[in-house]
Amino acid sequence: MCGIVGYTGRRDAAPRLLEGLKRLEYRGYDSAGLAVANGGGVVVTKLAARVAALADQLGRAPLHGATGIAHTRWATHGAPTQRNAHPHVDCRGEIALVHNGIIENADVLRAALQRAGHRFASETDTETLAHLIEDAAGPTLEARVIAALAHVDGTYGLAVVSAAEPGKIVVARQGSPVLLGIGEDELFVASDASAVLEHTRSVVYLNDGDIAVLMPDGYHVLDRESHVQLREVDAIAWELGAIELGGYPHFMLKEIMEQPETVRATVRGRLLFDQGTARLNGLNLPPDACADIQRIQIVACGTSWHSGLVGRHVIEDLTGLPVQVEYASEYRYRRQVALPGTLTIAISQSGETADTLEAMRAARAAGSRVLGLVNVVGSTIARESEGGIYLHAGPEIGVASTKAFTSQIVALVLLGLYLGRQRGLEQEQGQEVVCRLAQLPQLVARTLELDAQVQAIAQRFSARSNFLYLGRGVNFPVALEGALKLKEISYIHAEGYPAAEMKHGPIALIDENMPVVFVAPRDEVYQKVVSNMQEVKARGGRIIAITTEGNDDLSALADHQLRVPATAPLLSPILTTIPLQLLAYHIAVLRGCDVDRPRNLAKSVTVE
Ligand code: G6P
């Protein structure tokens, strides 16, 4: 949420900052700006517009200088206007900063600063930081930043430049991700690695409480008492191609189409055919710890919460353990009932979602062991978990999550398999799951061949204003996810419901204008779902059925059918989800929506 990038080196900063902002735009995109220190002072350009407009503006009026900071915003405090765009400056325009996070005591700080004579130019919480640093005493910019932050409650990823110390960027982290990119005679700061990959693969992930000082010829990291801290340099494992469109019109479509490969990457090296189990090296859960588990709780948000709901079915089935799935934002504010033997699993693509992180911390404080199921390597949830499973799905840029969802389900199956085998699942049953997992990439590729059919269905329904998605059992969460995808990117109202529960309300909405998407693969609840379809048909609803290849039962009921390959029932969500991702995508394109940057949304939600 919000993208930060900074550069100090020997070359012009502005072009590097703009490149970085383009890479980070998926984090927030309602305004953009940058500040360059050029020896004579700090110059700011900012707009209530996308990064492309900022680039045009800088084309007309270039800013020169070898040190700068930049920001692309997802508004929290104050509307997305030019005044509220970052960078923000102090009264004299000598200090400029960009910020990701929320300053919780901003109102109190602002009132005190105004009483002391400071003039504010924006409605943002961020601007208080610039004025605090202006007033702070200290021999260096970093000393003043440390002194100012002592007054602040809240979260921040922060980058600050000052006219008095050209060449220097001071960075601070508390609850919002920031990393340093280490180049030759040049240094970067960014809220994620995609912004620096073009220039360097060497990154330093900062910890909460860290203050970093960057100069073209080197950097050091301090704590709040100005003691030097040692931080490891990590290497970014993925290639530049992973964050480029590669010929696709949108990242969302690229990421949907990548799923045979991403599902393969999630299982790679983890399937033990002979033993019928999974090798999960990072799990950090030895056999005696497995034996102690009495219940599992999953905490997550958004699409990751949906994968958690699938995970409940999978893990209960494979292990016999009870699984509870919680919205992280709700869980963290409830009384955490500490029960011995609880294992908590935090699921998060980004590994930075604020509510998931806090829910995970709350669970740990209540005595639970905590694992992370995370895509982004080195992210906060990954680092704070006692163990976990990386998805290895590669960077996900499209705001609507697709490939991360299918990889999350695969990772949950691997976890269920591993725990199950430790707790009495027969070797043969385990081997069956392993074989089915190994076949999945091929089946995902075959499912993607439905694209042309899905596109034709999208054309017929793209003008509708409401959709209902229904499913049962392990495919009920797929109905929720299908509805979420559609509403996120096409702004059509869509609801997901357990198919039988429809009778208790949504059935009142059904008429010939209501498309109803049934997720109905051939499984143990299939006949029940067919009965629900009949109830819809009787009321004139238009039925789109996702079912299994070879199933010819539904011709009299469904207006349209999309048939996915057969697999084990517990794995079917990985396939049934794919036509729903494509349906949402094509409908959004037909409606002229900005698929990769849907309005009001952001990829990584680092505020509550
Ligand atoms: C945002 C994104 C969703 C995502 C959710 C949770 O709402 O737009 O796509 O599912 O956050 O994100 P996480 O990174 O924790 O999976």
Residues whose N, C-alpha, C, O or C-beta is under 5 A from the ligand:
A	BS01	G6P	C301 G302 T303 S304 I347 S348 Q349 S350 G351 T353 V399 A400 S401 A602 K603 V605
